[in-house]
């Protein structure tokens, strides 16, 4: 299996020059799918401009000053995905990965207190030993709870890296959601109705703006107003 990919065939969510160089780094296996994540090298070199080339970024990572969700990362190809928090200790800078209104993954600078938490969506739940419930989250995390009090597709606000739950945002009328898939990816919409489909098809979410999509494309980001800073669209 190739360790690189052609830039022309890189995921559409990447904001990189497609024809300047032939190859781009391929994300390592990790918490996010390859087509929905950015290699840390791309984030640091091409988006934050902390180095001119791979060698310079490798030296920065070797100093153990770069963290993703509160953990030191030294892998150049570590996959950084939606809602992840990237921190650069030597610069006292923190960033969150979000979609912009064109559906591209962007790096948004955030205050230091915002870097202490992230939003995670509950993908599914599993019953584990001792009658406990394990929440399986969109970024590969697992949280084991004593009570079954959250629903699939709801979003939790957790501290990183401790994973302490500090808030809960249900997929329900009145919630604000970001679309993370399909032709409306990156749009911020207000939930009007959650429709349960009795059959093999996915449940549907309808929005006040007249848009509807499947539940897997919906990520709640707050109630009434978004909890995260929404990125502005900018040129390459």
VEXZAZA-99000 format. One line per field, with one value per residue (C-alpha): x, y, z; residue in one letter; residue number from 1. Coordinates in pm, whole numbers, plus 50000, padded with zeros to 5 digits. Each point is the difference from the previous one (the first is absolute). Example, Ala and Ser with C-alpha at 12.3 -4.5 7.8 and 13.67 -1.06 7.14 Angstrom:
u	51230, 50137
v	49550, 50344
w	50780, 49934
keke	a, s
milum	1, 2
// end
This chain:
u	50000, 50136, 50112, 49920, 49717, 49979, 49896, 49748, 49816, 50033, 49670, 49778, 49994, 50374, 50094, 50334, 50146, 49922, 50252, 50302, 50146, 49907, 49966, 49843, 50046, 49744, 49845, 50103, 49733, 49841, 49688, 49863, 49942, 50263, 49744, 49880, 50329, 50322, 50354, 50164, 50274, 49744, 49855, 50335, 50175, 49729, 49731, 50185, 50326, 50224, 50263, 50101, 50041, 49956, 50339, 49923, 49661, 50161, 50241, 49711, 49814, 50317, 50000, 49666, 49834, 49704, 49690, 49676, 49716, 50249, 50231, 50351, 50019, 50326, 49861, 50018, 49703, 49776, 49639, 49851, 49625, 49679, 49986, 50360, 50200, 50358, 50222, 50348, 50156, 50295, 49767, 49716, 49764, 49699, 49792, 49686, 49930, 49662, 49826, 49951, 49692, 50159, 50043, 50378, 50188, 50140, 50216, 49835, 50195, 49824, 50054, 50200, 49692, 49831, 50300, 49911, 49690, 49856, 49666, 49954, 49704, 49870, 50018, 49863, 49979, 50110, 49906, 50316, 50084, 49840, 49686, 50182, 49955, 50285, 49958, 50187, 50081, 50071, 50372, 50070, 49960, 49805, 49841, 49857, 49709, 49796, 49669, 49849, 49892, 50121, 49866, 50181, 50073, 49997, 50315, 50202, 50234, 50298, 50326, 50316, 50187, 49809, 49668, 49793, 49651, 49910, 49696, 49747, 49838, 49716, 49903, 49660, 49793, 50176, 50353, 50256, 50181, 50282, 49959, 50308, 49909, 49820, 49956, 49917, 50318, 50122, 49663, 49871, 49628, 49725, 49830, 49623, 49916, 50165, 49811, 50030, 49971, 49845, 50214, 50358, 50049, 50175, 49798, 49951, 50065, 49805, 50114, 49827, 50195, 49814, 50283, 49981, 50265, 50077, 50094, 50359, 50063, 49887, 50226, 49837, 50222, 49777, 49652, 49881, 50349, 50319, 50252, 50290, 50149, 49890, 50278, 49988, 50053, 50335, 50200, 50292
v	50000, 50341, 50236, 50305, 50118, 50218, 50354, 49999, 49710, 50124, 50027, 50288, 50135, 50082, 50361, 49953, 50104, 49706, 50059, 50154, 49662, 49648, 49824, 50061, 49809, 49730, 50004, 49718, 49762, 50170, 50148, 50157, 49859, 50099, 50184, 50210, 50095, 50190, 49870, 50206, 50089, 50176, 50186, 50129, 50066, 50095, 50150, 50150, 50061, 49899, 49857, 49996, 49627, 49656, 50009, 50320, 49870, 49674, 50199, 50192, 49678, 49849, 50279, 49863, 50341, 49906, 49850, 49868, 49986, 50043, 49715, 50051, 49880, 49934, 49816, 50220, 49820, 49985, 50057, 50321, 50016, 50188, 50163, 49904, 50260, 50067, 50182, 50146, 50048, 50218, 50247, 49986, 49945, 49767, 49900, 49799, 49803, 50087, 50008, 50335, 50090, 49846, 49664, 50025, 49912, 50316, 50087, 50262, 50172, 49972, 50145, 49797, 49910, 49856, 49772, 49813, 49841, 49862, 49879, 49630, 49822, 49669, 49759, 49697, 49839, 49663, 49810, 49893, 49792, 50108, 50141, 50313, 50183, 50082, 50303, 49970, 50347, 50145, 50051, 49644, 50066, 49778, 50118, 49749, 50121, 49853, 50127, 49987, 50365, 50117, 49917, 49908, 50309, 50229, 50208, 50026, 50277, 49833, 50112, 49883, 49788, 49889, 49937, 50141, 50085, 50364, 50057, 49817, 50118, 49779, 49963, 50164, 50303, 50325, 49864, 50156, 49749, 49998, 49782, 49777, 49806, 50035, 50308, 50223, 49915, 50292, 50172, 50103, 49923, 49988, 49668, 50003, 49628, 49662, 49744, 49629, 49778, 49658, 49799, 49945, 50363, 50254, 50236, 50350, 50340, 50301, 50358, 50337, 50120, 49753, 49746, 49634, 49729, 49665, 49991, 49887, 50337, 50201, 50110, 50208, 50292, 50169, 50098, 50338, 50100, 49810, 49921, 50016, 50283, 49951, 50040, 50268, 49906, 50122, 49951, 49758
w	50000, 49903, 50278, 49787, 49777, 49692, 50085, 49719, 50165, 50360, 50195, 49895, 50357, 49981, 49925, 49820, 49664, 49771, 49720, 50173, 50103, 49885, 50337, 50340, 50329, 50072, 50351, 50232, 50131, 50299, 50157, 49678, 49649, 49742, 49783, 50295, 50164, 49939, 50065, 50274, 49750, 49777, 50300, 50126, 49668, 49750, 50224, 50297, 49808, 50291, 49764, 49635, 49957, 50155, 50172, 50189, 50117, 50111, 50220, 50155, 50084, 50146, 50260, 50128, 49995, 49779, 50159, 49852, 50254, 50282, 49892, 49864, 49638, 49813, 49695, 49687, 49848, 50307, 49878, 50134, 49950, 50070, 50347, 50091, 50193, 49890, 50253, 49942, 50344, 49894, 49828, 50256, 49708, 49980, 49698, 49930, 49681, 49846, 49664, 49830, 49796, 49688, 50172, 50043, 50319, 50154, 50301, 50225, 50276, 50337, 50351, 50250, 50206, 49688, 49946, 50319, 49843, 49677, 49866, 49921, 49841, 50134, 49705, 50186, 50344, 50135, 50316, 50183, 50305, 50324, 49841, 49883, 49670, 49767, 49776, 49671, 49870, 49655, 50066, 50111, 50372, 50237, 50324, 50249, 50217, 50281, 49856, 49652, 49983, 49658, 49654, 49683, 49784, 50303, 50053, 50321, 50107, 50165, 50156, 49825, 50064, 50314, 49811, 50286, 49871, 50067, 49774, 49783, 49675, 49871, 49635, 50044, 49901, 50091, 49967, 49768, 49779, 49749, 49693, 49964, 49686, 49669, 49783, 50300, 50192, 50210, 50030, 50342, 50033, 50265, 50067, 49947, 50013, 50044, 49793, 50086, 49693, 50062, 49760, 49884, 49897, 50223, 50216, 49861, 50158, 49873, 50057, 50029, 49696, 49777, 49975, 50097, 50015, 50161, 50368, 49931, 49832, 50303, 50285, 50276, 50108, 50256, 50111, 49875, 49892, 49906, 50271, 49752, 49793, 49638, 49740, 49734, 49637, 49870, 49685, 49982
keke	x, x, x, x, x, x, x, x, x, x, x, x, x, x, x, x, x, x, x, x, x, x, x, x, x, x, x, x, x, x, x, x, x, x, x, x, x, x, x, x, x, x, x, x, x, x, x, x, x, x, x, x, x, x, x, x, x, x, x, x, x, x, x, x, x, x, x, x, x, x, x, x, x, x, x, x, x, x, x, x, x, x, x, x, x, x, x, x, x, x, x, x, x, x, x, x, x, x, x, x, x, x, x, x, x, x, x, x, x, x, x, x, x, x, x, x, x, x, x, x, x, x, x, x, x, x, x, x, x, x, x, x, x, x, x, x, x, x, x, x, x, x, x, x, x, x, x, x, x, x, x, x, x, x, x, x, x, x, x, x, x, x, x, x, x, x, x, x, x, x, x, x, x, x, x, x, x, x, x, x, x, x, x, x, x, x, x, x, x, x, x, x, x, x, x, x, x, x, x, x, x, x, x, x, x, x, x, x, x, x, x, x, x, x, x, x, x, x, x, x, x, x, x, x, x, x, x, x, x, x, x, x, x, x, x, x
milum	1, 2, 3, 4, 5, 6, 7, 8, 9, 10, 11, 12, 13, 14, 15, 16, 17, 18, 19, 20, 21, 22, 23, 24, 25, 26, 27, 28, 29, 30, 31, 32, 33, 34, 35, 36, 37, 38, 39, 40, 41, 42, 43, 44, 45, 46, 47, 48, 49, 50, 51, 52, 53, 54, 55, 56, 57, 58, 59, 60, 61, 62, 63, 64, 65, 66, 67, 68, 69, 70, 71, 72, 73, 74, 75, 76, 77, 78, 79, 80, 81, 82, 83, 84, 85, 86, 87, 88, 89, 90, 91, 92, 93, 94, 95, 96, 97, 98, 99, 100, 101, 102, 103, 104, 105, 106, 107, 108, 109, 110, 111, 112, 113, 114, 115, 116, 117, 118, 119, 120, 121, 122, 123, 124, 125, 126, 127, 128, 129, 130, 131, 132, 133, 134, 135, 136, 137, 138, 139, 140, 141, 142, 143, 144, 145, 146, 147, 148, 149, 150, 151, 152, 153, 154, 155, 156, 157, 158, 159, 160, 161, 162, 163, 164, 165, 166, 167, 168, 169, 170, 171, 172, 173, 174, 175, 176, 177, 178, 179, 180, 181, 182, 183, 184, 185, 186, 187, 188, 189, 190, 191, 192, 193, 194, 195, 196, 197, 198, 199, 200, 201, 202, 203, 204, 205, 206, 207, 208, 209, 210, 211, 212, 213, 214, 215, 216, 217, 218, 219, 220, 221, 222, 223, 224, 225, 226, 227, 228, 229, 230, 231, 232, 233, 234, 235, 236
// end
